[in-house]
Amino acid sequence: ALEADDRAPAVHRPELGVLVAAVPADGAERAGAERAVAAVDEERVRLRSAVKSRDGFFTTFLVSPYSRYLARWCARRGLTPNQVTTASLLTALVAAACAATGTRGGFVAAGVLLIASFVLDCTDGQLARYALKYSTLGAWLDATFDRAKEYAYYAGLALGAARGGDDVWALALGAMVLQTCRHVVDFSFGEADHYRRDGGQEREGEPAAGSANPAAALSGKLDRVGWTVWARRMIVLPIGERWALIAVLTALTTPRTTFTVLLVGCAFAACYTTAGRVLRSLARKGVRTDRAARALSELADSGPLAEGVARAAASRTRGARPSAFAAPALALLGSAGL
């Protein structure tokens, strides 16, 4: 009924985990219900609820089993999720500085600190869920700092390689560009995978109707085979697996090997995810909305130069339809100039 009412707020379905509820009809049933409630370890449920249910293999089995207790420790000392996020950023910057030394000891320290930074990165979200301290600023900081940490580490690793006489700046730049494209595609697909069906039966903000066929149907069948779930989560190289791979390769191999393996792995992951999303998009049955375009435009910061050019172009083409090639042509000229 709430979903059918356009005036009602959005409906969210959190995973409640362990929940004991009863409507006893007499004293005996009431006593039994009270015993069942008392038997629930609320602190254990709270700790379990602090962990996301759909994380990668590395995060689920090698980080979350202890990072949740670190989140509880932070909560009991009054630390906020944003403070933990900032600590994660600072740790990653120190890791990048260690990698920039170009020494084997520096590379080993960088790998260890990068893992420590990721543990803190998991802790901030778990702290937010454990202490119920959510904020839009916190979500923005978490996403932004993750990109800053990763790219700063790439730069530090490339600088360390240069100190040792190996120029890998092109590989580092390639890794940054590839990851940027992956993040943009992830964001835009998530925003675009919403639909609206005329007649009020479906609304924007729900999964696309076509997403269940045929790729999602195959994915659902594979989900019933337990090991394939973790295999598919690992091969897309989410942040946990990716940072673990970078940390281990940094400590044990060379920067060139690290970047080469990273580029190959991320390229394969990009092809895998893109293929699935294309299949989902081809079967899409909903009416496409401008939700994704609006969301991306809100993130854009074109700057005064681009805005000035846009105003000038608009004044010249006032009353006439502007060329579809004007914007990309100006973008290419600007890139060439840079």
C-alpha positions in Angstrom: 0.0 0.0 0.0 2.9 2.4 0.8 4.5 1.6 -2.5 1.3 2.3 -4.4 0.9 5.7 -2.7 2.8 8.3 -4.6 2.6 10.6 -1.6 4.3 8.1 0.8 8.0 8.2 1.4 10.3 5.7 -0.2 10.1 2.1 1.1 13.3 0.5 2.2 13.8 -3.2 3.0 16.7 -3.7 5.3 17.9 -7.2 6.1 16.8 -7.6 9.7 18.9 -10.7 10.5 17.9 -12.4 13.7 14.4 -11.2 14.7 12.2 -12.8 17.3 8.5 -11.8 17.4 5.4 -13.3 18.7 1.7 -12.5 19.6 1.1 -14.8 22.7 -2.4 -15.8 23.4 -1.9 -16.8 27.0 0.6 -16.7 29.8 2.5 -19.8 28.8 3.0 -18.6 25.3 4.1 -15.2 26.7 6.7 -16.8 28.9 8.0 -18.8 26.0 8.3 -15.7 23.8 10.1 -13.9 26.6 12.6 -16.7 26.9 13.1 -16.7 23.1 13.8 -13.0 23.2 16.1 -13.3 26.2 18.1 -16.0 24.4 19.0 -13.6 21.6 22.5 -12.1 22.0 21.7 -8.6 20.9 25.3 -7.4 20.8 26.2 -10.3 18.5 23.2 -9.4 16.2 24.3 -5.8 16.2 27.8 -6.7 15.3 26.6 -9.0 12.5 24.3 -6.3 11.2 27.2 -3.9 11.0 28.7 -6.0 8.2 27.4 -5.7 4.6 25.9 -8.9 3.4 27.1 -8.7 -0.2 30.8 -7.9 0.1 33.7 -9.6 -1.8 35.5 -12.8 -0.6 38.5 -11.0 0.8 36.4 -8.5 2.7 33.9 -11.1 4.0 36.4 -13.7 5.2 39.7 -11.9 5.8 38.7 -8.4 7.0 35.1 -8.2 8.4 35.6 -11.0 11.1 37.8 -8.6 13.1 37.1 -5.1 11.6 33.6 -5.2 13.2 35.2 -5.4 16.6 37.4 -2.5 15.7 34.2 -0.6 14.7 32.8 -1.4 18.1 36.0 -0.2 19.8 35.7 3.1 17.9 32.0 3.5 18.7 32.7 3.1 22.5 35.4 5.8 22.3 33.1 8.3 20.5 34.9 8.2 17.2 32.8 9.1 14.1 32.8 7.3 10.7 34.2 10.4 9.0 37.2 10.4 11.4 37.9 6.7 10.6 37.5 7.5 6.8 40.1 10.3 7.2 42.4 8.0 9.1 42.1 5.5 6.2 43.1 8.2 3.7 46.1 9.3 5.8 47.3 5.7 6.1 47.1 5.2 2.4 49.0 8.4 1.7 51.8 7.1 4.1 51.7 3.9 2.1 52.1 5.8 -1.1 55.1 7.7 0.4 56.7 4.4 1.4 56.2 3.0 -2.1 57.8 6.2 -3.5 61.1 5.4 -1.7 61.8 2.7 -4.3 63.4 0.4 -1.8 62.3 -3.2 -1.0 61.7 -2.2 2.6 59.5 0.7 1.4 57.6 -1.6 -0.9 56.9 -4.1 1.9 55.8 -1.3 4.3 53.6 0.1 1.5 51.8 -3.2 1.1 51.2 -3.6 4.8 49.9 -0.1 5.2 47.7 -0.4 2.1 46.0 -3.4 3.8 45.7 -1.4 7.0 44.1 1.4 5.1 41.5 -1.0 3.6 40.7 -2.4 7.1 40.0 1.1 8.2 37.9 1.7 5.0 35.7 -1.3 6.0 35.6 -0.1 9.6 34.1 3.3 8.8 31.0 1.8 7.2 30.6 -0.8 9.9 30.9 1.9 12.5 28.2 3.9 10.8 25.9 0.8 10.8 26.8 -0.2 14.3 26.4 3.2 15.8 23.6 4.3 13.4 25.6 7.3 12.4 24.7 7.9 8.7 25.3 11.0 6.7 25.4 12.1 3.1 28.8 13.7 3.7 30.1 10.4 5.0 29.0 8.5 2.0 30.6 11.1 -0.3 33.9 11.2 1.7 34.1 7.4 1.6 33.6 7.2 -2.2 35.9 10.1 -2.9 38.7 9.1 -0.6 38.7 5.6 -2.0 39.6 7.0 -5.4 42.1 9.4 -4.0 43.8 6.7 -2.0 44.1 4.3 -4.9 45.4 6.9 -7.4 47.9 8.4 -4.9 49.2 4.9 -4.3 49.6 4.4 -8.1 51.6 7.6 -8.3 53.8 6.7 -5.3 54.5 3.3 -6.8 55.4 4.8 -10.2 57.7 7.3 -8.5 59.4 4.5 -6.6 59.9 2.6 -9.8 61.4 5.7 -11.4 63.9 6.0 -8.5 65.0 2.5 -9.3 65.4 3.4 -13.0 62.2 1.9 -14.4 59.7 4.2 -16.0 56.2 2.9 -15.5 54.3 6.2 -15.5 52.4 5.1 -18.7 51.2 1.9 -16.9 50.2 3.9 -13.8 48.2 6.4 -16.0 46.6 3.5 -17.8 45.6 2.0 -14.5 44.1 5.3 -13.4 42.2 5.7 -16.6 40.9 2.2 -16.6 39.7 2.4 -13.0 38.1 5.8 -13.6 36.1 4.3 -16.6 35.1 1.3 -14.5 33.8 3.5 -11.7 31.9 5.8 -14.0 30.3 2.8 -15.8 29.4 1.2 -12.4 27.8 4.4 -11.3 25.9 5.2 -14.5 24.6 1.7 -14.9 23.3 1.6 -11.3 21.5 4.9 -12.0 20.2 3.8 -15.4 19.0 0.4 -14.2 15.7 2.0 -13.2 12.6 2.2 -15.1 9.1 3.6 -15.4 6.1 1.9 -17.0 3.3 4.1 -18.1 0.0 3.6 -16.2 1.5 3.8 -12.7 2.3 0.1 -12.3 6.0 0.7 -12.2 7.9 3.7 -11.0 11.4 5.1 -11.4 13.6 3.9 -8.6 12.9 0.2 -9.0 15.0 -2.4 -10.9 14.5 -2.6 -14.6 11.9 -5.1 -15.7 14.2 -6.4 -18.4 17.0 -7.0 -16.0 15.6 -10.4 -15.2 16.1 -11.8 -18.7 18.3 -13.4 -19.9 21.5 -12.5 -18.1 20.0 -12.0 -14.7 18.1 -15.3 -15.0 21.5 -17.1 -15.7 23.0 -15.2 -12.7 20.1 -16.4 -10.5 20.7 -20.0 -11.5 24.4 -19.7 -10.8 23.6 -18.2 -7.4 22.1 -21.6 -6.4 25.6 -23.1 -6.8 27.3 -21.6 -3.8 30.9 -21.4 -5.0 30.0 -19.5 -8.2 28.8 -16.6 -6.1 32.2 -16.0 -4.6 34.0 -16.7 -7.8 32.0 -14.1 -9.7 32.5 -11.6 -6.9 36.2 -12.1 -7.0 36.8 -12.0 -10.8 35.3 -8.5 -11.0 38.1 -7.3 -8.7 36.2 -5.2 -6.2 38.2 -2.9 -4.0 39.1 -5.6 -1.4 40.5 -8.1 -3.9 42.1 -5.3 -5.9 43.9 -3.7 -3.0 45.0 -7.1 -1.7 46.4 -8.0 -5.1 48.2 -4.6 -5.3 49.6 -4.9 -1.7 50.9 -8.5 -2.2 52.5 -7.7 -5.6 54.1 -4.5 -4.3 55.7 -6.4 -1.4 56.9 -9.4 -3.4 57.5 -8.2 -7.0 58.3 -5.0 -8.9 56.1 -2.0 -9.7 56.1 -3.0 -13.4 54.8 -6.5 -12.6 52.2 -5.0 -10.2 50.8 -2.6 -12.8 50.9 -5.2 -15.6 48.9 -7.8 -13.5 46.6 -5.1 -12.3 45.8 -3.8 -15.9 45.2 -7.4 -17.2 43.0 -8.3 -14.3 41.0 -5.0 -14.4 40.6 -5.2 -18.2 39.2 -8.8 -17.9 36.9 -7.6 -15.1 35.7 -4.7 -17.2 35.0 -6.9 -20.1 33.1 -9.4 -17.9 30.9 -6.8 -16.2 30.3 -4.9 -19.5 29.2 -8.0 -21.3 26.6 -8.8 -18.6 25.3 -5.2 -18.5 25.0 -5.1 -22.3 22.9 -8.3 -22.2 20.7 -6.9 -19.4 20.3 -3.6 -21.4 19.3 -5.5 -24.6 16.4 -7.2 -22.7 15.3 -4.1 -20.9 11.6 -3.5 -21.1 11.1 -0.3 -19.1 10.9 3.2 -20.4 14.3 4.9 -20.2 14.3 8.0 -18.0 16.9 10.8 -17.7 17.7 9.7 -14.1 21.3 8.7 -15.0 21.9 11.8 -17.0 20.8 14.0 -14.1 22.9 12.1 -11.6 26.0 12.4 -13.8 25.4 16.1 -14.5 25.2 16.8 -10.7 28.7 15.3 -10.4 30.2 17.3 -13.2 32.4 20.3 -12.5 33.1 21.8 -15.9 34.8 24.9 -14.7 34.5 28.5 -15.8 36.4 28.0 -19.1 34.0 25.2 -20.3 31.0 27.2 -19.1 32.1 30.3 -20.9 32.6 28.4 -24.2 29.1 26.8 -23.7 27.5 30.3 -23.3 29.4 31.6 -26.3 28.3 28.7 -28.4 24.7 29.0 -27.2 24.6 32.7 -28.1 25.9 32.0 -31.7 23.4 29.3 -32.3 20.4 31.0 -30.7 17.4 30.3 -32.8 19.1 27.5 -34.7 19.8 23.9 -33.8 23.4 23.6 -32.5 25.7 21.0 -34.1 25.8 17.7 -32.4 29.6 17.6 -33.0 30.4 21.0 -31.4 30.7 19.8 -27.8 33.0 16.7 -28.5 35.0 18.7 -31.0 35.7 21.5 -28.4 36.5 18.8 -25.8 39.0 17.2 -28.1 40.6 20.6 -28.8 40.9 21.3 -25.1 42.4 17.9 -24.4 44.9 18.4 -27.2 45.8 21.8 -25.8 46.4 20.3 -22.4 
